[in-house]
Amino acid sequence: MSRLSSFARSEHTLVPLGYLLAAVLMSFPLVTQFSTHIPAVAGDVWSYLWALGWARVATLNLGANPFHTDYIFYPLGGATQLLWATALPSFASIPLQLACGLVPAFNFMYLAASVLTGYGMYLLARYEFKSWRIQNQRIQSAAFIAGLAFTFSALRLGYGLAFTNLFHAEFIPFYILFLLKTTRTRGWRNAILAGLFFGLNAYVDFQIAAFLALFTALWFGYTGVRARFVQAKNFRGLRAPNPAGLLARWLVMCAVAGAVALPMLGIVLNDFAIEGGNYIRVFPLQYSAERSYDALSYFLPNARSALYQKLPAPRIENVNASAATPDESELSPDRQNFLGITFLALALGGAIYFRRRMFFWTLIALTFAILSLGPILHFAGVNTNLPLPFTFINHVPFLNNIRIPMRYGLFVFLGAALLAGAGALVALRWRAWLFIPFVALLLAETAGLPYPTLEFRAPRIYEKIARVPGDFAVLEIPSFYWRDAAQNEAYQVIHQKRILRAYTNRIAPDLADYFNLRQTPIVVRSLRILEGAERGTLTASEIAQDRVMRDDTLAFFNLRYAILHRQQLPAARVTQLDEYLREVLGARIIDDDGAVLAYELPQTNFTAAARALDLASNANLMYLGRGWQTEPLADADGSQGRYASAARGELYLPQSDASQVTLDLFSAAPAASMRVQMNGAKLATLPLRQGWGTGTFAVTLSERLNRLNLFFDPATIKQFAIGAVEQP
């Protein structure tokens, strides 16, 4: 009895310590590389590391907007969309970054996420089991197993290698715990806490908030049906909650959740206002079908499984092929969703033995499992063409932005973990010593040891650039392959200067067009070809055009340095790029550490040609920002230009002493108008006649680059076009 009371007094210390020990074990060898490596596979994780560091740099060093800035995608600027997904962990890590650096802070937050997730699940499971008239020690052991099953499930460990927004599940169980308490007990405290934790999840990831919204809708429905059923059957010992009081508590919870999430919602709406909102868009069902689970995938060992790679296990193509397969799709962090034999057996035992008490958690596991299978059922690698409910969900606002059905699997493991805790409760009532083998088997079956880690070692040139005064941009090469863009973006936290292309998971179409697809000399067309992102070779005429456009391009993007990463490109392309940088752009090598070549670019000024721009020429595409259709050309009434693709078009004009600007404009409408803004200030409203005409207005071009916004009315695609701009 004394041992029980002693555990009760130290329960909230010993339980988190247990999860910390498991976190260290399951991420080994991270603990031995804590200051140099992060848990990761190459890809998205670099952008999450950047987001962590950017929260500190933007807030404390640069005074920049952390969520939308022209320090990336310069000069257009863009949303730091991945910082939406990790806002709370990123800003919470700032003291740790100041104390011990970026990489240790990332790793501390990683371990803390596991400890808090496990502890929250422990509290949730203990609350669910405590009314079952079972010895308290058995409940605590079973609750610990439930927390272990969810926290160290193969799926969450998989997410921990790339998608840290989905790995940060620590506030999910706390919200659910207080949601249950809000429903079952009177008072406002639990409702307020439930709303708080729901709101906090919006600062971790909007996908998690969407999952919780669906979970809450299922809970509301289940509670309502159960209340009607209890009333109809008049079960002894069961009573339905007071409808008015329950509804009031739920409304308070929703109000608090909305109030907490409102600032983040405002940030997102601001980005939508700038980008049009079309980069958070509904993807075709085929895209989702290719990112769905096979119905057998929950039951077959993962390709990363340390245990089953050494034991005979079935291998099915496109489901769980061996880790040695040349096709690495089965190694994707999304695809690590094996429940484990022990986990599955305990969950089935809990679902069957406590079928009425655990009905809701069975419903959650099955509902989210079906959604994770995507729009069409795949079984054993075969497309059955059987439609599934995801097709309907894809039309529900908010939920339709979850483009990858596999991510619904996170809540499959949550529901199954509570079922597994219930199953463990049955077994532990029979033999208490089974606790140790259950813990060992749960961890062994999901472990991917050694857990993959990546070294983050910034080349020395970035520290040198950080010490150079002034506001300028750094050109990273390569930048067109997303994995390289993500890794090279992370170095911005070191040098703290502007960069052009960035990887933020979802990129607005206008930004993708500007930095990926246009035939702009040098920065897009030429580097894309030289890096191998586009087949072909640079022709003599294209190189000649690059020489002509060099000064204007370097001045426009304010480029001071170029960094060529040898290890990210074949040797032949490194040679070609080095020759191009030196001979065409006039770059001078200033550092070579064996891994990267660093160049200083000439500091140039705009030429006279930058004051009279033929915007139908590809040479001047860099001056056209958002809102233009660059291909095909607008070809009307014998003149050419670029069609406006939206109600607003951006145009960048270099600094000059010109006092007015003249635009050649085309309107297909007989009566239309255009509002003009310069650097956010309204300048004029100009009438547009049908066909080509000119519009002239007074300006002050005092900034290095001046952003001219043209607002067309009425806004119709291919209704308006721009042909040229002159600064007399």
C-alpha positions in Angstrom: 0.0 0.0 0.0 2.9 2.3 0.8 4.4 1.7 -2.6 1.1 2.6 -4.3 0.8 5.9 -2.3 4.4 6.6 -3.1 3.8 6.2 -6.8 0.7 8.3 -6.6 2.7 11.2 -5.1 5.4 10.9 -7.8 3.2 9.8 -10.7 3.4 13.1 -12.6 7.2 12.9 -12.4 7.8 9.2 -13.0 5.4 9.0 -16.0 7.0 11.8 -18.0 10.4 10.4 -17.2 9.3 7.0 -18.5 8.3 8.6 -21.8 11.5 10.6 -21.9 13.6 7.4 -21.6 11.5 5.8 -24.4 12.0 8.9 -26.6 15.8 8.8 -26.1 15.8 5.1 -26.9 13.6 5.2 -29.9 15.6 8.1 -31.5 19.0 6.6 -30.8 21.7 7.6 -31.8 20.3 11.2 -31.6 21.3 11.5 -27.9 25.0 11.0 -29.0 24.7 13.6 -31.8 22.6 16.2 -30.0 24.5 19.3 -31.0 25.3 18.4 -34.6 22.4 16.2 -36.0 18.6 16.3 -36.2 16.2 13.3 -36.5 15.4 13.4 -40.2 15.5 12.1 -43.7 16.4 14.5 -46.5 13.6 16.7 -47.7 10.9 18.6 -45.9 12.6 18.6 -42.5 15.1 21.2 -43.6 12.3 23.7 -44.0 11.0 22.9 -40.5 14.5 23.6 -39.2 14.5 26.8 -41.1 11.1 27.8 -39.7 12.4 27.2 -36.1 15.4 29.5 -36.7 13.4 32.0 -38.8 11.0 32.6 -35.9 14.0 33.8 -33.8 15.9 35.7 -36.6 12.8 37.5 -37.9 11.6 38.5 -34.5 14.8 39.4 -32.7 17.3 40.2 -35.4 15.6 41.5 -38.5 12.4 43.0 -37.2 10.6 41.3 -40.2 7.2 39.8 -40.3 7.8 36.2 -39.4 4.7 35.0 -41.4 5.0 36.9 -44.7 8.3 38.5 -45.8 10.4 39.4 -48.8 13.4 37.8 -47.2 12.2 34.8 -49.2 11.0 34.8 -52.8 12.8 38.2 -53.1 11.6 40.7 -54.2 8.0 39.5 -54.4 7.9 38.0 -50.9 5.7 35.2 -49.8 4.1 33.4 -46.9 6.4 31.4 -44.6 3.7 28.7 -44.8 5.7 26.2 -42.8 5.9 28.6 -39.9 2.1 28.5 -39.8 2.5 24.8 -39.3 5.0 25.1 -36.5 4.3 28.5 -35.0 4.0 27.4 -31.4 7.0 25.1 -31.2 9.1 27.5 -33.2 8.5 30.6 -31.0 8.6 28.5 -27.9 12.1 27.3 -28.9 13.5 30.8 -29.0 14.9 30.8 -25.5 16.5 27.4 -26.2 18.0 28.7 -29.4 19.5 31.6 -27.5 20.9 29.3 -24.8 22.3 26.4 -26.9 21.8 27.0 -30.6 19.5 26.0 -33.4 20.1 22.2 -33.6 20.0 21.4 -29.9 16.8 23.5 -29.6 15.3 21.5 -32.5 16.2 18.3 -30.7 14.9 19.5 -27.3 11.5 20.3 -28.9 11.5 16.9 -30.6 12.0 15.1 -27.3 9.5 17.4 -25.5 6.9 16.7 -28.1 7.1 13.0 -27.4 7.1 13.4 -23.6 4.1 15.7 -23.7 2.2 13.5 -26.2 2.8 10.4 -24.0 1.8 12.2 -20.8 -1.3 13.7 -22.3 -2.4 10.3 -23.6 -1.6 8.8 -20.2 -4.0 11.3 -18.5 -6.6 10.8 -21.2 -6.5 7.0 -20.8 -6.5 7.1 -17.0 -9.5 9.4 -17.1 -11.4 7.0 -19.4 -10.5 3.9 -17.3 -10.8 5.3 -13.8 -14.6 4.8 -13.5 -14.4 1.1 -14.2 -13.9 -0.1 -10.6 -10.5 -1.6 -11.3 -7.5 -1.3 -9.1 -5.8 2.0 -9.6 -2.3 0.6 -10.2 -3.7 -1.5 -13.1 -5.3 1.6 -14.6 -2.0 3.5 -14.4 -0.1 0.7 -16.0 -2.7 0.4 -18.8 -2.8 4.2 -19.3 1.0 4.2 -19.6 0.8 1.6 -22.3 -1.9 3.6 -24.2 0.4 6.6 -24.1 3.3 4.6 -25.3 1.3 3.0 -28.1 0.3 6.4 -29.6 3.5 8.4 -28.9 5.9 5.8 -30.4 3.6 4.4 -33.1 5.3 3.8 -36.4 3.3 6.5 -38.0 4.2 9.3 -35.6 7.9 8.2 -35.6 7.7 8.3 -39.4 6.3 11.9 -39.3 9.1 12.8 -37.0 11.6 12.2 -39.9 10.1 14.9 -42.1 6.8 16.4 -41.1 7.4 17.8 -37.7 4.1 19.7 -37.8 2.3 16.3 -37.6 4.9 14.9 -35.1 3.9 17.7 -32.7 0.8 15.9 -31.4 1.3 16.9 -27.8 -1.8 19.1 -27.5 -4.2 16.6 -29.1 -4.8 14.4 -26.1 -5.1 17.4 -23.8 -7.9 18.8 -25.9 -9.7 15.5 -26.1 -9.4 15.0 -22.3 -11.0 18.4 -21.5 -13.6 17.8 -24.3 -14.7 14.7 -22.5 -14.7 16.4 -19.1 -16.7 19.3 -20.5 -19.3 16.9 -21.7 -19.5 14.8 -18.5 -19.0 17.4 -15.7 -20.5 20.7 -14.8 -18.7 24.0 -14.6 -16.8 26.2 -17.1 -13.2 25.4 -16.3 -13.0 22.3 -18.5 -14.8 24.1 -21.4 -12.3 26.9 -21.2 -9.3 24.5 -21.1 -10.8 22.5 -24.0 -11.2 25.6 -26.1 -7.6 26.7 -25.2 -6.0 23.4 -26.3 -8.0 23.3 -29.5 -6.8 26.8 -30.3 -3.2 25.9 -29.5 -3.5 23.1 -32.0 -4.2 25.7 -34.7 -0.7 27.1 -33.9 0.9 23.7 -34.4 -0.8 22.6 -37.6 -4.1 23.4 -39.4 -4.4 19.8 -40.5 -4.5 18.7 -36.9 -7.1 21.4 -36.2 -9.1 19.9 -39.1 -8.8 16.4 -37.7 -9.9 17.6 -34.3 -12.9 19.4 -35.8 -14.0 16.2 -37.4 -13.3 14.3 -34.2 -15.4 16.8 -32.3 -18.3 16.5 -34.7 -18.2 12.7 -34.3 -18.2 13.2 -30.5 -21.1 15.6 -30.6 -23.0 13.2 -32.7 -22.2 10.2 -30.6 -23.1 12.1 -27.4 -26.5 13.1 -28.8 -27.3 9.6 -30.1 -26.2 8.0 -26.8 -28.3 10.5 -24.8 -31.4 9.7 -26.8 -30.7 6.0 -26.5 -30.2 6.2 -22.7 -33.4 8.1 -22.3 -35.3 5.6 -24.5 -34.0 2.5 -22.7 -33.8 4.0 -19.2 -30.5 2.1 -18.4 -29.8 1.8 -14.7 -26.7 3.7 -13.6 -26.6 5.8 -16.8 -28.1 9.2 -17.2 -28.2 11.6 -20.1 -26.6 15.1 -19.6 -28.8 18.1 -19.2 -29.1 19.4 -22.8 -29.2 23.1 -22.0 -26.2 23.0 -19.7 -24.2 20.8 -22.1 -24.9 23.0 -25.1 -23.8 26.1 -23.1 -20.5 24.4 -22.1 -19.9 23.4 -25.7 -20.6 26.9 -26.9 -18.2 28.3 -24.4 -15.6 25.8 -25.5 -16.1 26.8 -29.2 -15.9 30.5 -28.4 -12.7 30.1 -26.5 -11.2 28.0 -29.3 -12.2 30.6 -31.9 -10.7 33.5 -29.8 -7.4 31.7 -29.3 -7.1 30.7 -32.9 -8.2 34.1 -34.3 -4.8 35.8 -34.5 -3.4 32.9 -36.6 -6.6 32.9 -38.7 -5.9 36.6 -39.3 -2.4 35.9 -40.5 -3.6 33.3 -42.9 -6.4 35.6 -44.3 -3.7 38.3 -44.8 -1.7 35.8 -46.9 -4.9 34.9 -48.8 -5.5 38.6 -49.5 -1.9 38.8 -51.0 -1.8 35.5 -52.9 -5.5 35.0 -53.6 -5.8 32.0 -51.3 -5.3 29.6 -54.3 -2.2 28.0 -52.9 -4.3 26.3 -50.2 -6.4 24.6 -52.7 -8.3 21.4 -53.5 -6.1 18.9 -55.3 -7.5 16.4 -57.9 -8.6 13.1 -56.5 -5.9 11.3 -58.4 -3.3 13.2 -56.4 -4.9 12.0 -53.2 -5.4 8.5 -54.5 -1.6 8.2 -55.0 -1.1 9.3 -51.4 -3.5 6.9 -49.8 -2.9 3.8 -47.7 -3.5 0.3 -49.0 -6.0 -1.6 -46.8 -3.3 -4.1 -45.8 -0.7 -1.5 -44.9 -1.8 -1.2 -41.2 -1.0 -4.9 -40.8 2.2 -5.4 -42.7 5.6 -4.4 -41.3 7.1 -1.1 -42.5 10.0 -0.8 -44.8 11.9 1.0 -42.0 11.1 -1.6 -39.3 14.3 -2.6 -37.6 12.8 -5.8 -36.3 11.0 -7.2 -39.3 13.6 -6.3 -41.8 15.6 -9.1 -40.2 12.7 -11.5 -39.9 10.6 -13.2 -42.6 7.7 -10.9 -43.4 5.5 -10.5 -46.5 6.5 -7.9 -49.0 4.0 -6.4 -51.3 4.9 -3.9 -54.0 3.6 -0.3 -53.4 2.7 -1.3 -49.8 5.7 -2.3 -47.7 8.6 -3.3 -50.0 12.0 -4.0 -48.5 14.1 -1.1 -47.3 16.6 -2.2 -50.0 14.2 -1.4 -52.8 15.5 1.1 -55.4 12.0 2.7 -55.3 12.1 4.7 -52.0 8.3 5.5 -51.9 7.8 2.8 -49.3 10.4 4.6 -47.1 8.3 7.8 -47.1 7.7 9.1 -43.6 4.0 9.1 -44.5 4.0 5.3 -45.2 5.2 4.1 -41.8 1.8 2.9 -40.5 2.2 -0.6 -39.3 0.2 -1.1 -36.1 2.4 -3.9 -34.8 1.2 -7.3 -33.7 1.2 -6.5 -30.0 -0.5 -3.2 -30.6 -3.2 -4.8 -32.8 -3.8 -7.7 -30.4 -4.2 -5.4 -27.4 -6.5 -3.1 -29.4 -8.7 -5.9 -30.6 -8.9 -7.3 -27.1 -9.9 -3.9 -25.7 -12.5 -3.4 -28.4 -14.1 -6.8 -27.9 -13.9 -7.0 -24.1 -15.1 -3.5 -23.4 -17.2 -3.2 -26.6 -19.8 -0.8 -25.2 -17.5 1.3 -23.1 -14.9 1.6 -25.9 -17.4 1.9 -28.8 -16.6 5.5 -29.5 -12.8 4.8 -29.7 -13.5 1.9 -32.1 -15.6 4.3 -34.2 -12.8 6.8 -34.3 -10.2 4.3 -35.3 -12.4 2.8 -38.1 -13.6 6.2 -39.4 -10.2 7.7 -39.7 -8.8 4.4 -41.1 -11.4 4.5 -43.9 -10.6 8.1 -44.7 -6.8 7.3 -44.7 -7.5 4.8 -47.6 -8.3 7.7 -49.9 -10.9 8.0 -52.6 -10.5 4.5 -54.0 -9.9 1.2 -52.1 -6.5 -0.4 -52.8 -6.0 -3.9 -51.5 -2.7 -5.8 -51.6 -1.4 -3.3 -54.1 -4.4 -3.7 -56.4 -6.8 -0.8 -57.3 -10.3 -2.2 -56.7 -12.0 0.9 -58.2 -14.3 0.8 -55.2 -15.1 4.4 -54.2 -14.6 5.4 -50.5 -16.0 8.3 -48.3 -12.9 10.4 -48.8 -14.5 11.4 -52.2 -17.3 13.1 -50.2 -14.9 14.6 -47.6 -12.9 16.2 -50.5 -15.9 18.6 -51.0 -16.2 19.7 -47.3 -14.7 23.1 -46.7 -11.6 23.0 -44.4 -11.3 19.3 -44.7 -10.8 19.5 -48.5 -7.4 21.1 -47.9 -6.1 17.8 -46.5 -4.6 16.7 -49.8 -2.9 13.5 -48.4 -5.4 11.0 -47.0 -2.6 9.0 -45.3 -2.4 11.8 -42.7 -5.8 10.8 -41.3 -3.9 7.8 -40.0 -2.7 9.8 -37.1 -6.1 9.5 -35.4 -6.3 5.8 -36.3 -3.4 5.3 -33.9 -5.0 7.6 -31.3 -8.2 5.6 -31.2 -6.3 2.3 -31.4 -4.0 3.4 -28.6 -6.9 3.8 -26.2 -8.3 0.4 -27.3 -4.8 -1.1 -26.7 -4.8 0.5 -23.2 -8.2 -1.2 -22.5 -6.8 -4.5 -23.8 -3.8 -4.2 -21.6 -6.1 -3.5 -18.7 -7.7 -6.9 -19.2 -4.4 -8.7 -19.4 -2.8 -6.8 -16.4 -5.8 -7.8 -14.2 -4.7 -11.4 -15.0 -0.9 -11.0 -14.8 0.6 -7.7 -13.6 4.0 -8.7 -14.7 2.9 -8.6 -18.4 3.4 -4.8 -18.2 7.2 -5.1 -19.0 6.9 -7.4 -22.0 4.0 -5.3 -23.4 6.2 -2.2 -23.2 9.2 -4.0 -24.7 7.2 -5.5 -27.6 5.3 -2.2 -28.4 8.6 -0.4 -28.8 10.4 -3.2 -30.6 7.8 -3.6 -33.2 7.7 0.1 -34.2 11.4 0.9 -33.8 13.4 2.0 -36.8 16.9 1.8 -35.3 19.3 3.3 -35.8 16.8 6.2 -36.1 17.8 8.3 -39.2 19.6 11.5 -38.4 21.1 14.3 -40.6 24.0 16.5 -39.8 23.4 20.2 -40.0 26.8 21.9 -40.6 26.7 25.3 -42.2 29.6 26.0 -44.6 31.9 28.7 -43.2 31.0 31.2 -45.9 27.6 31.8 -44.4 29.2 33.1 -41.2 31.4 35.4 -43.3 28.3 36.7 -45.2 26.5 37.3 -41.9 29.2 39.7 -40.9 29.0 41.7 -44.2 26.9 44.9 -43.5 24.0 45.9 -45.8 20.8 44.6 -47.2 21.3 42.2 -50.2 20.4 38.8 -51.5 22.3 35.5 -51.8 21.8 33.2 -54.8 21.8 29.5 -53.8 22.7 27.0 -56.5 21.1 24.6 -57.0 17.6 25.8 -56.1 15.2 24.1 -58.5 15.1 20.7 -56.9 12.9 21.0 -53.8 15.1 18.9 -51.5 18.1 21.1 -52.3 16.0 24.2 -52.0 14.8 23.1 -48.6 18.3 22.4 -47.3 19.9 25.6 -48.7 17.0 27.6 -47.3 18.0 26.5 -43.8 21.3 28.3 -44.2 19.5 31.6 -44.3 19.2 31.4 -40.5 23.0 31.7 -40.4 23.6 34.5 -43.0 20.3 36.3 -42.4 20.2 37.9 -45.9 17.5 37.7 -48.5 17.1 34.6 -50.8 15.2 34.1 -54.0 13.7 30.7 -54.3 12.5 28.9 -51.1 10.7 25.7 -50.2 7.6 26.4 -48.1 5.7 23.2 -48.8 2.9 24.9 -50.6 3.9 27.8 -52.9 1.4 30.2 -54.4 1.0 29.7 -58.2 2.3 33.2 -59.1 5.4 32.6 -57.0 5.9 29.2 -58.6 5.6 30.7 -62.0 7.9 33.6 -61.3 10.7 31.6 -59.8 10.3 28.2 -61.5 8.8 28.5 -65.0 9.4 31.8 -66.7 11.9 32.2 -69.4 13.6 35.1 -67.6 17.3 35.3 -68.5 19.8 34.2 -65.9 17.8 33.7 -62.7 15.2 31.4 -64.1 15.8 30.1 -67.6 19.6 29.8 -67.6 20.1 28.4 -64.1 17.2 26.0 -64.6 19.0 24.6 -67.7 22.4 24.6 -66.1 21.2 22.8 -63.0 19.4 20.1 -65.1 15.9 21.0 -64.0 15.1 21.6 -67.7 16.5 19.5 -70.6 18.6 21.2 -73.2 21.6 23.5 -73.4 22.1 27.2 -73.4 22.4 28.5 -76.9 24.9 31.1 -78.0 22.2 33.7 -78.4 20.8 33.0 -74.9 24.2 33.4 -73.4 24.7 36.6 -75.3 21.3 37.8 -74.0 22.5 36.9 -70.4 25.6 39.1 -70.9 23.4 42.0 -72.0 21.0 41.5 -69.0 23.7 40.8 -66.4 23.8 44.3 -64.8 20.0 44.8 -64.7 19.4 41.3 -63.3 22.0 41.6 -60.6 20.8 45.1 -59.7 17.1 44.0 -59.8 17.6 41.0 -57.4 20.2 42.9 -55.4 22.5 39.8 -55.7 25.8 40.1 -53.9 26.9 36.4 -53.5 26.3 33.1 -55.2 26.9 29.8 -53.4 27.4 26.7 -55.5 26.9 23.4 -53.6 29.2 20.8 -55.2 27.6 17.8 -53.4 24.1 18.5 -54.7 25.0 18.4 -58.4 26.9 16.1 -60.8 30.5 17.2 -61.3 29.9 18.0 -65.0 27.2 20.5 -64.0 29.3 22.0 -61.3 32.0 22.7 -64.0 29.4 24.3 -66.3 27.9 26.5 -63.6 31.4 27.6 -62.4 32.3 28.6 -65.9 29.0 30.4 -66.4 29.2 32.3 -63.1 32.8 33.5 -63.8 32.7 34.2 -67.5 29.1 35.3 -68.0 28.2 36.9 -64.7 31.7 38.1 -63.9 31.7 36.4 -60.5 34.8 36.0 -58.4 35.6 33.0 -56.2 36.1 34.1 -52.6 35.9 30.8 -50.8 36.2 27.1 -51.5 35.9 24.6 -48.6 35.6 21.5 -50.7 31.9 21.3 -50.3 30.8 24.7 -51.6 32.2 27.3 -54.0 31.4 30.9 -52.9 31.4 33.7 -55.4 31.1 37.5 -55.0 29.0 39.0 -57.8 29.7 42.4 -59.3 27.8 45.3 -57.7 26.0 46.8 -60.6 23.5 49.5 -61.4 20.5 49.5 -63.7 21.2 50.4 -67.3 19.3 53.0 -69.3 17.3 50.1 -70.8 15.6 49.6 -67.5 13.7 52.9 -67.9 12.0 51.8 -71.1 10.7 48.2 -70.8 9.1 46.2 -73.6 7.2 43.8 -71.4 6.5 41.4 -74.3 10.2 40.6 -74.3 11.3 37.7 -72.1 14.3 39.8 -71.1 12.1 42.0 -69.0 9.9 39.3 -67.4 11.6 39.9 -64.0 9.8 43.3 -63.8 6.4 41.6 -63.9 5.4 40.4 -60.5 2.1 38.6 -59.5 -1.0 38.6 -61.7 0.3 38.2 -65.2 -0.1 35.4 -67.8 3.4 35.2 -69.4 2.6 32.6 -72.0 1.1 32.9 -74.5 1.7 36.5 -75.3 -1.2 38.9 -75.6 -1.3 39.5 -79.3 -4.1 42.0 -80.2 -4.5 44.8 -82.8 -1.0 44.3 -84.1 0.8 44.8 -80.7 2.0 42.4 -78.1 2.1 42.3 -74.3 1.1 40.2 -71.3 -2.4 39.5 -70.2 -3.5 40.2 -66.7 -4.5 36.9 -65.1 -6.2 38.4 -62.0 -7.8 41.6 -60.8 -4.4 42.9 -59.7 -1.1 43.0 -61.5 2.3 43.8 -60.0 5.0 45.7 -61.8 8.5 46.5 -60.3 10.2 49.8 -61.3 13.8 50.6 -60.4 14.7 53.8 -58.6 15.1 56.9 -60.8 14.5 60.6 -60.9 11.6 60.2 -63.3 8.5 62.2 -62.2 6.0 60.2 -64.3 5.4 56.8 -65.8 3.6 55.9 -69.0 2.0 52.5 -69.6 0.9 51.0 -72.8 -2.4 49.2 -72.0 -5.0 47.1 -73.8 -8.6 46.7 -72.8 -11.0 44.3 -74.4 -13.9 46.1 -72.7 -15.4 49.3 -74.2 -15.6 51.0 -70.8 -13.2 50.0 -68.0 -10.9 51.6 -65.5 -7.7 50.9 -63.6 -6.6 52.0 -60.2 -2.9 52.6 -59.6 -1.0 52.2 -56.3 2.7 52.8 -55.7 4.4 51.1 -52.7 0.9 50.8 -51.1 -0.2 54.4 -51.7 -3.0 55.3 -54.1 -1.8 57.3 -57.1 -4.6 57.6 -59.6 -7.6 56.0 -61.3 -7.4 55.9 -65.1 -10.1 55.3 -67.6 -9.3 52.7 -70.2 -10.6 52.8 -73.8 -11.2 49.7 -75.9 -8.1 48.5 -77.6 -4.6 49.8 -77.0 -4.0 53.1 -75.3 -1.6 54.9 -72.9 -1.9 55.9 -69.3 0.3 58.5 -67.7 0.5 59.4 -64.0 2.9 61.2 -61.7 5.2 59.1 -59.5 8.1 59.3 -57.0 10.5 56.3 -57.6 12.4 56.7 -54.4 12.9 53.1 -53.4 15.5 50.8 -54.9 12.6 48.8 -56.3 9.2 50.3 -56.4 6.1 48.1 -56.5 3.4 49.4 -58.8 0.0 47.7 -58.3 -2.6 47.9 -61.1 -6.2 47.1 -60.2 -8.4 46.3 -63.2 -12.2 46.7 -63.3 -14.1 44.7 -64.4 -11.7 41.8 -63.6 -11.8 39.2 -66.3 -9.0 36.9 -67.4 -7.5 38.1 -70.7 -9.6 41.3 -70.5 -6.6 43.5 -70.0 -2.9 43.5 -71.1 0.2 45.6 -70.6 2.7 46.2 -73.4 5.4 48.6 -72.3 6.4 51.0 -69.5 8.4 54.1 -69.9 10.0 56.5 -67.3 10.7 59.6 -69.4 
